[in-house]
Amino acid sequence: MNTEQSQKDTKDSPMADNNTTQTEIEDVTAGFTEDGPVDPEMIDDASQEFAQELEAAQAALEKEKKEYLFLMADFDNFRKRVQKEKAELIKNGAEKAMLGLLPIVDDFERGLEAIKDSTDADVVKEGMVLIYNKLIKYLESNGVKAIESNGAEFDAEIHEAIATIPAPAPEMKGKVIDTTSKGYTIYDKVLRHPKVVVGE
């Protein structure tokens, strides 16, 4: 009797039916864990907590995105402003330099007008010296100075050797004998390299 009942129970079990689908099995076992049935309220609480965390994460991400876009726009504006200021600085610097040269041009024009009918070479020479000194003074006021090369040790970083000649004395070997084109610095940076003749 017990055996027949056991066989009947096994036969009636949904797991014993070969036609039982996976979905039907999941429906039967839904809501159960290893420790027993799952409380539906716990599932609802977990779902709500997850939804809240997801919403908070999405809000934080949106905030970070807005701040990033604002920062990028601010940096782009800064870059454009710096470029504009740099261009204006270069333009204004050149304008200032040219403005300072105009009085010297005026002196040249007056000098040329004055020597038209002059036959005195000393007067012409004196006028040229005055204008030259004025120009040199203007250059120095803007940081431009001549490089004194004659007699100096040859330095490839500063001098541009255009020729070598036998040194007139042993101590002049490797030194600048003559300068064919004077060099200049601007605030200790080489503006133009002097062209020199070096003793060997």
C-alpha positions as CSV (number, residue, x, y, z in Angstrom):
1,M,0.0,0.0,0.0
2,N,2.8,2.4,0.9
3,T,4.7,1.5,-2.2
4,E,1.7,2.1,-4.4
5,Q,1.1,5.5,-2.7
6,S,4.7,6.4,-3.2
7,Q,4.6,5.5,-6.8
8,K,1.4,7.5,-7.2
9,D,2.9,10.6,-5.5
10,T,6.0,10.4,-7.7
11,K,3.9,10.0,-10.8
12,D,1.8,13.1,-9.9
13,S,4.9,15.3,-9.2
14,P,5.5,18.0,-11.8
15,M,9.2,17.0,-11.9
16,A,8.3,13.5,-12.9
17,D,6.4,14.5,-16.0
18,N,8.8,14.4,-19.0
19,N,6.6,17.0,-20.7
20,T,7.3,19.6,-17.8
21,T,8.9,22.7,-19.2
22,Q,11.8,24.7,-17.7
23,T,9.4,27.6,-17.3
24,E,7.0,25.5,-15.3
25,I,9.9,24.3,-13.0
26,E,11.0,28.0,-12.5
27,D,7.4,28.9,-11.6
28,V,7.2,26.2,-9.0
29,T,10.6,27.1,-7.5
30,A,10.1,30.9,-7.7
31,G,10.2,32.7,-4.4
32,F,12.4,30.1,-2.8
33,T,16.1,30.2,-1.7
34,E,18.3,27.7,0.0
35,D,17.0,29.1,3.3
36,G,13.4,28.9,2.4
37,P,10.8,31.2,0.8
38,V,11.8,34.8,-0.1
39,D,9.8,37.6,1.4
40,P,8.2,39.6,-1.4
41,E,8.6,42.8,0.7
42,M,12.4,42.3,0.8
43,I,12.5,42.1,-3.0
44,D,10.5,45.3,-3.2
45,D,12.8,47.1,-0.8
46,A,15.9,45.9,-2.6
47,S,14.4,47.0,-5.9
48,Q,13.6,50.4,-4.6
49,E,17.0,50.8,-3.0
50,F,18.7,49.8,-6.3
51,A,16.5,52.2,-8.3
52,Q,17.4,55.0,-5.9
53,E,21.1,54.3,-6.2
54,L,20.8,54.2,-10.0
55,E,19.0,57.5,-10.0
56,A,21.6,59.1,-7.8
57,A,24.4,57.7,-10.0
58,Q,22.7,59.1,-13.1
59,A,22.3,62.5,-11.5
60,A,25.9,62.6,-10.4
61,L,27.0,61.6,-13.9
62,E,24.9,64.3,-15.5
63,K,26.3,66.9,-13.1
64,E,29.9,65.8,-13.9
65,K,29.1,66.0,-17.6
66,K,27.8,69.5,-17.3
67,E,30.8,70.6,-15.3
68,Y,33.1,69.1,-17.9
69,L,31.4,70.8,-20.8
70,F,31.5,74.1,-18.9
71,L,35.2,73.6,-18.2
72,M,35.9,72.9,-21.8
73,A,34.0,76.0,-23.0
74,D,35.8,78.1,-20.4
75,F,39.2,76.8,-21.5
76,D,38.4,77.4,-25.2
77,N,37.5,81.0,-24.3
78,F,40.7,81.4,-22.4
79,R,42.8,80.0,-25.3
80,K,41.1,82.4,-27.8
81,R,41.7,85.4,-25.4
82,V,45.4,84.6,-25.0
83,Q,45.9,84.2,-28.7
84,K,44.2,87.6,-29.3
85,E,46.3,89.3,-26.6
86,K,49.5,87.8,-28.0
87,A,48.6,89.0,-31.5
88,E,47.9,92.5,-30.2
89,L,51.1,92.5,-28.1
90,I,53.2,91.6,-31.2
91,K,51.4,94.2,-33.3
92,N,51.7,96.9,-30.6
93,G,55.3,96.1,-30.0
94,A,56.2,96.5,-33.7
95,E,54.2,99.7,-33.8
96,K,56.1,101.1,-30.8
97,A,59.4,100.2,-32.3
98,M,58.6,101.8,-35.6
99,L,57.3,104.9,-33.9
100,G,60.6,105.3,-32.1
101,L,62.5,105.2,-35.4
102,L,60.6,108.0,-37.0
103,P,62.4,110.9,-35.2
104,I,65.7,109.4,-36.5
105,V,64.3,109.3,-40.1
106,D,63.3,113.0,-39.6
107,D,66.9,113.8,-38.6
108,F,68.2,112.0,-41.8
109,E,65.8,114.0,-44.0
110,R,66.8,117.3,-42.4
111,G,70.5,116.3,-42.7
112,L,70.1,115.4,-46.4
113,E,68.3,118.7,-47.0
114,A,71.0,120.7,-45.2
115,I,73.9,119.1,-47.2
116,K,72.4,119.7,-50.6
117,D,74.4,122.9,-51.1
118,S,77.1,122.2,-48.6
119,T,80.7,121.5,-49.6
120,D,82.1,121.2,-46.1
121,A,82.8,117.5,-45.5
122,D,83.3,118.0,-41.8
123,V,79.7,119.4,-41.4
124,V,78.3,116.3,-43.3
125,K,80.4,114.0,-41.1
126,E,79.3,115.7,-37.9
127,G,75.7,115.4,-38.9
128,M,76.0,111.7,-39.7
129,V,77.7,111.0,-36.4
130,L,75.0,112.7,-34.5
131,I,72.3,110.7,-36.2
132,Y,74.2,107.5,-35.8
133,N,74.7,108.1,-32.1
134,K,71.0,108.8,-31.7
135,L,70.1,105.6,-33.5
136,I,72.5,103.5,-31.3
137,K,71.1,105.1,-28.2
138,Y,67.5,104.2,-29.3
139,L,68.5,100.6,-30.0
140,E,70.2,100.3,-26.6
141,S,67.1,101.6,-24.9
142,N,65.2,98.7,-26.5
143,G,67.7,96.1,-25.3
144,V,69.7,95.9,-28.6
145,K,73.5,96.0,-28.2
146,A,76.5,95.4,-30.5
147,I,78.6,92.3,-30.0
148,E,82.3,93.2,-29.7
149,S,84.0,90.4,-31.6
150,N,87.5,91.5,-32.6
151,G,90.2,89.8,-30.5
152,A,87.6,87.5,-28.8
153,E,87.8,83.7,-28.8
154,F,85.8,82.3,-31.6
155,D,82.5,80.9,-30.4
156,A,80.4,78.9,-32.9
157,E,77.3,79.7,-30.8
158,I,77.8,83.4,-31.3
159,H,80.1,84.0,-34.3
160,E,79.6,83.0,-37.9
161,A,83.0,82.3,-39.5
162,I,83.2,83.3,-43.1
163,A,86.9,82.8,-43.6
164,T,90.1,81.7,-41.8
165,I,93.5,83.3,-42.3
166,P,97.0,82.7,-40.8
167,A,97.1,84.3,-37.4
168,P,99.4,87.4,-37.3
169,A,100.6,86.2,-33.8
170,P,100.6,82.8,-32.0
171,E,98.2,84.2,-29.4
172,M,95.6,85.1,-32.1
173,K,95.1,81.5,-33.1
174,G,91.4,80.6,-32.7
175,K,90.5,84.2,-32.2
176,V,88.5,86.7,-34.3
177,I,90.9,88.7,-36.5
178,D,88.3,90.9,-38.2
179,T,84.5,91.4,-38.3
180,T,83.0,92.0,-41.7
181,S,79.4,92.4,-40.4
182,K,78.7,93.4,-36.8
183,G,76.4,91.2,-34.7
184,Y,73.8,92.3,-32.1
185,T,72.0,90.9,-29.1
186,I,68.6,91.8,-27.7
187,Y,68.3,91.3,-24.0
188,D,71.3,88.9,-24.0
189,K,69.8,86.8,-26.9
190,V,71.7,86.8,-30.2
191,L,69.6,88.9,-32.7
192,R,72.2,88.7,-35.5
193,H,75.4,86.7,-35.5
194,P,78.5,88.7,-36.4
195,K,80.3,87.5,-39.6
196,V,84.0,87.1,-38.7
197,V,87.4,86.1,-40.0
198,V,89.2,83.7,-37.7
199,G,93.0,83.2,-37.2
200,E,94.5,79.7,-37.6
